[in-house]
Structures are given as structure tokens and as C-alpha cells.
Amino acid sequence: MSNFVVTGGAGFIGSKLAEYLKGQGHQVKVLDEFCPTWMSDSLKNKGIDLVLGSITSTDSLRIAFRDADGVFHLAAYSKMKKCAENPSIAYRINVGGTLNVLVTAVECGIKRVVYAASAQAYGDNPRLPWKENARVRPLNPYAQTKYLGEVLCKEMAGAKFIETVRLRYFNVFGADRALAGMTDPPCIIERFLRQKIEGKPIQIIGSGKQRRDFIHVDDVIKATALAIENKKISKGEIINIGSGKNHSVVEIAELVGGTTERLPGQKEENDWLADISKAKKILGWEPKISVEQWIKEQLAQL
């Protein structure tokens, strides 16, 4: 049994990760600056400790990191639009906060930090599937700040201050709470299902031809948990966490079914597709839940 901390542990992926780790018999502490009552009650009922605080506060980090063996760093200023409108906040949280996490982890004697990075680091690289050694070209403040967090993780590991692993998440779906209206939909799959539940037309912005690599949250957390103790990695390695398949927005709408509504959109980004051979080889992991399977299960419950 280990003692783990999940920063951003009241969020979509973080809360699922915390619950999974607790179910595996570990002691788990969550650090988050905002946690609705229903979430704090849920964490408490599962025996997960909650520290209300920000990664921009070293005092909060010291409290959370006390006696911890490892840290999963998922906290971020994560909305692309908000990052574009408030870049100073994005840099303070995503870059400055990540530096605080790493430095405080070293100070507290923590062995390893697993960093939730973003596939947006690949930018508009047209060569698919994206391998971990592909060209990096972040195209917006969110992507840039998340990538700079990666750089910090690599530098700290390279200097042998602490072990780090960087996991580049692709489009994570599977937010059942979003379907219940408790949280905002994290991606188009939940947004389309929510629109159908509410009896509204499914809104496709632009052509809908752009393709994304969707990966279920349960598969993501299993890969993330494997990365904390894997002895083959520790020096800031990058590992893609995707499905290795992609679907267009139109295809997702067709899977959900129902009336669609077309809305004008801005210039569309290029397609996404992960090469997950490294995750399979090093982590011994591969995704189990398909987009088609999950959507079918949700529709059966409507």
C-alpha cells in the first residue's frame, strides 16, 4: 500500500483516478482549490482525504504532500478559451503551479511525479499517427503552458532531483456525471448525448469532418496508475495515452443519433491520432472501452 496525492483530484479525471487508487488499497489525498459539496461528500464517503488549496500555494502543497510516496499532477487551468482570454492566469497555474508541485515534491522527499500532459503539444503536425518523438508545436496558450509543464518535468528528472513521467492524454470521454447535468461535458461525446437527453438537436460546428482520438477515462486512469511505479520509466519519458483510433465529429453524431443542426465554425484543426505502441510495450497497457460500446450503453439507459 502506498500514499498518493492527486492534484486536481476533484475534477473529471482526477476524481476517477483518486477513487480507483483507493479501490486498489492505497491511501489517497486530493488537492483541489474548488470542490462542490456533492464531490467532497463523495470523496469522504470513499475514505479519500481532501485538501482545499491551489498548486500555486506551496503551503497547500506541503500539507497535501506530507508523508506521500508519489504524486499524480492533474491540476490545470484547462479551458482553451479561458486560457486564450487570460494567458497570465494560464501561465501562473499551468507553468508556475507545476514548478511548485515539482519543487515541493522534492522538498517533501517524494519519489515520483506523474504529469498529465496534453496531446495538444503536437499542434498541427500532419504526420499521423503521432509518435512521442514527433515535432512539437503548441498552437494556443493552453497547449503552450501544458507543454512548458512537460519541459519542467523533463528538466527536473534530468537533473536527478525527482523521477517524472509525462503522459500525453488525447480526448478523454466517459463523464457520466456530465450526462446527469452535474458537470460540464468534457468533450463532444457527452455534449451530444446531453443534447439528445434534453431533446435538443445535436449541434455540429463547422464541417464536422475533423477526427479525434477518443479514449475512455477508465482506460486513462489505469494507464496513469501503472506509470507511478513502473521501473522502466523515471526520467521524464513521454507516453501517449490514446485509443489508437479516431472518429470524426459527424461519426460521433451518427452514433448518438437524432436530429442534427449545423452551425458555422472557425478554421478547423487537423486530425488527431495517437501511436500507442510505447504505452503497450512499457506500461503493458492497452485501451479496453470503445467509443461505440460506451455510446451504445448510454443510449440503452435513456
C-alpha positions in Angstrom: 0.0 0.0 0.0 1.3 3.5 -0.9 0.3 7.0 -0.1 -0.6 9.0 -3.2 -1.7 12.6 -3.8 -3.8 13.6 -6.8 -3.7 17.3 -7.7 -6.9 18.4 -9.4 -8.5 15.5 -7.7 -12.0 17.0 -7.7 -12.0 17.2 -11.5 -13.3 14.7 -14.0 -10.2 12.6 -14.5 -8.7 13.3 -11.1 -11.7 12.2 -9.1 -12.0 9.0 -11.1 -8.2 8.4 -10.5 -8.5 9.0 -6.8 -11.4 6.6 -6.5 -9.5 3.9 -8.5 -6.4 4.2 -6.4 -8.4 4.0 -3.2 -10.1 0.9 -4.6 -6.7 -0.6 -5.1 -5.9 -0.3 -1.4 -3.8 2.8 -1.4 -4.1 5.9 0.9 -5.2 8.8 -1.3 -5.3 12.5 -0.7 -6.8 15.0 -3.2 -5.7 18.6 -3.6 -8.1 21.0 -5.3 -8.9 24.6 -5.0 -12.6 24.0 -5.8 -14.7 21.1 -4.7 -18.5 21.2 -4.8 -20.3 19.7 -1.7 -21.5 16.7 -3.6 -18.0 15.8 -4.7 -16.4 16.4 -1.2 -19.1 14.2 0.3 -18.4 11.5 -2.3 -14.7 11.6 -1.7 -15.2 11.5 2.1 -17.6 8.5 1.8 -14.9 6.6 -0.1 -12.2 7.4 2.5 -10.3 9.9 0.4 -8.8 12.9 2.2 -9.5 16.4 0.7 -7.1 19.4 1.0 -8.7 22.6 -0.3 -5.9 24.6 -1.8 -4.1 25.6 -5.0 -0.9 24.3 -6.7 0.1 28.0 -6.7 0.4 27.8 -2.9 3.4 26.0 -1.6 1.8 25.9 1.9 -1.1 23.9 0.4 1.2 21.6 -1.4 3.3 20.9 1.8 0.1 20.0 3.6 -1.1 17.7 0.8 2.4 16.1 0.2 3.1 15.2 3.8 4.0 11.5 4.0 3.2 11.0 0.3 5.1 8.4 -1.8 4.0 9.7 -5.2 2.1 12.5 -6.9 -0.3 12.5 -9.8 -0.3 16.0 -11.1 -3.6 16.7 -13.0 -4.4 20.2 -11.7 -4.5 22.8 -14.5 -6.2 25.8 -15.9 -7.7 23.7 -18.6 -10.3 25.5 -20.7 -8.7 26.6 -24.0 -11.0 29.6 -24.4 -10.2 30.8 -20.8 -6.5 30.3 -21.3 -6.6 32.4 -24.5 -8.5 35.1 -22.7 -6.4 35.0 -19.6 -2.9 33.9 -20.6 -1.3 35.3 -17.4 -3.5 33.0 -15.3 -2.8 30.0 -17.5 1.0 30.6 -17.2 0.7 31.1 -13.4 -1.2 27.9 -12.8 0.0 25.6 -15.5 3.7 26.6 -15.5 4.2 28.2 -12.1 2.0 25.7 -10.4 3.7 22.8 -12.0 7.1 24.1 -10.9 5.7 24.5 -7.4 4.5 20.9 -7.5 7.9 19.6 -8.5 10.0 21.7 -6.1 7.7 20.9 -3.2 7.7 17.2 -4.1 11.5 17.2 -3.9 11.4 19.1 -0.6 9.0 16.5 0.8 11.1 13.6 -0.3 8.5 12.3 -2.8 10.0 9.8 -5.3 7.9 10.3 -8.4 5.5 12.7 -10.1 3.3 11.6 -13.0 2.3 14.6 -15.1 -0.9 14.7 -17.1 0.3 16.4 -20.3 -1.8 17.1 -23.4 -1.7 15.8 -26.9 -2.2 19.4 -28.0 1.6 19.6 -27.8 1.7 18.1 -31.3 -0.2 21.1 -32.7 -0.8 20.9 -36.4 1.7 18.1 -37.1 0.2 16.4 -40.2 2.0 13.1 -39.9 -0.3 10.6 -38.3 -0.3 8.7 -36.1 1.6 10.9 -33.7 4.6 9.2 -32.1 6.1 10.6 -28.9 9.2 11.8 -30.8 7.1 13.8 -33.3 7.6 17.5 -33.8 6.1 19.6 -31.0 4.3 22.9 -32.0 1.7 24.1 -29.4 -0.8 26.4 -31.1 -2.6 28.1 -28.2 -1.9 29.3 -24.6 -3.3 26.1 -23.1 -1.2 23.8 -25.2 1.9 26.0 -24.7 1.6 26.1 -20.9 0.9 22.4 -20.6 3.9 21.7 -22.8 6.1 24.0 -20.7 5.0 21.9 -17.7 6.4 18.9 -19.6 9.7 20.7 -20.1 9.9 21.3 -16.3 9.3 17.7 -15.6 12.0 16.6 -18.0 14.5 19.1 -16.6 13.9 18.1 -13.0 14.2 14.4 -13.9 17.3 15.1 -16.0 18.9 16.8 -13.0 18.1 13.8 -10.9 16.0 15.8 -8.5 13.0 13.6 -8.8 11.6 10.9 -11.1 8.9 12.1 -13.5 6.8 10.6 -16.3 4.8 12.6 -18.8 1.5 11.1 -20.1 0.0 12.9 -23.1 -3.7 12.4 -22.8 -5.8 12.6 -26.0 -9.6 13.3 -26.0 -10.8 11.8 -22.7 -14.5 10.8 -22.5 -16.8 8.9 -20.2 -18.1 11.6 -17.8 -21.3 10.0 -16.5 -21.8 13.0 -14.2 -21.9 15.3 -17.2 -24.8 13.2 -18.6 -26.6 13.7 -15.3 -26.1 17.5 -15.6 -23.8 17.7 -12.6 -20.7 18.9 -14.5 -19.9 20.4 -17.9 -19.4 17.9 -20.8 -15.6 17.4 -21.2 -15.8 16.6 -24.9 -18.3 16.3 -27.8 -19.4 12.8 -26.9 -21.0 13.8 -23.7 -22.2 17.1 -25.2 -24.0 15.3 -28.0 -25.5 12.8 -25.6 -26.6 15.6 -23.3 -28.3 17.4 -26.1 -30.2 14.3 -27.0 -31.2 13.7 -23.4 -32.6 17.3 -23.3 -34.5 16.8 -26.6 -32.3 19.3 -28.5 -30.8 18.9 -31.9 -27.1 17.8 -31.9 -25.1 20.8 -32.9 -22.2 20.2 -35.3 -20.0 23.2 -35.6 -18.3 23.6 -39.0 -17.9 20.6 -41.3 -17.6 18.0 -38.6 -15.0 16.2 -40.6 -12.2 16.7 -38.2 -11.2 13.5 -36.5 -10.2 13.0 -32.9 -8.7 10.1 -30.9 -11.2 9.5 -28.1 -10.0 7.5 -25.0 -12.3 6.4 -22.1 -11.5 7.8 -18.7 -11.3 4.3 -17.2 -8.6 3.3 -19.6 -6.8 6.6 -18.9 -6.7 6.1 -15.1 -5.4 2.6 -15.4 -2.5 3.8 -17.6 -1.9 6.6 -15.2 -1.8 4.4 -12.2 0.6 2.0 -14.0 3.0 4.9 -14.6 3.6 5.7 -10.9 5.6 2.6 -10.1 6.8 1.3 -13.5 10.6 0.7 -13.1 11.2 1.1 -16.9 10.5 4.8 -16.8 11.5 7.6 -14.4 13.4 10.2 -16.5 10.6 12.3 -17.8 9.6 9.9 -20.6 6.7 10.9 -22.8 3.9 8.3 -23.3 0.8 8.8 -25.5 -2.4 7.8 -23.8 -5.0 7.4 -26.6 -7.0 4.7 -28.3 -5.0 4.5 -31.5 -8.3 5.1 -33.4 -10.0 8.3 -34.4 -13.6 9.3 -35.3 -15.0 12.4 -36.9 -17.4 14.7 -35.2 -20.1 13.6 -37.8 -19.4 10.0 -37.0 -20.0 10.7 -33.3 -23.2 12.5 -34.1 -24.4 9.5 -36.1 -23.6 7.1 -33.3 -25.6 9.2 -30.9 -28.4 9.5 -33.4 -31.2 12.1 -33.7 -31.7 15.4 -35.4 -28.6 17.5 -36.2 -28.1 21.2 -36.5 -25.2 22.7 -38.4 -23.5 25.8 -37.1 -20.8 27.9 -38.7 -17.3 27.4 -37.3 -13.9 28.8 -37.4 -10.9 27.3 -39.1 -10.7 23.6 -38.1 -7.7 21.9 -36.6 -6.0 19.0 -38.2 -6.9 15.4 -37.3 -5.5 13.7 -34.2 -4.4 10.1 -33.9 -2.1 8.5 -31.3 0.6 5.9 -31.8 0.2 3.9 -28.5 2.8 1.2 -29.2 5.0 2.7 -26.4 2.3 2.5 -23.8 1.6 -1.1 -24.8 5.3 -2.0 -24.6 6.4 -0.1 -21.5 3.2 0.0 -19.4 1.8 -3.3 -20.5 -1.5 -1.4 -21.2 -4.0 -1.1 -24.0 -7.5 0.5 -24.1 -10.5 -1.7 -23.5 -13.5 0.6 -23.9 -14.5 1.7 -27.4 -16.5 4.8 -28.3 -19.1 2.7 -30.0 -19.5 0.5 -26.9 -19.8 3.3 -24.4 -22.3 5.4 -26.5 -24.4 2.3 -27.0 -24.5 1.6 -23.3 -25.5 5.2 -22.5 -28.3 5.2 -25.1 -29.7 1.9 -23.7 -30.2 3.8 -20.3 -32.1 6.7 -21.8 
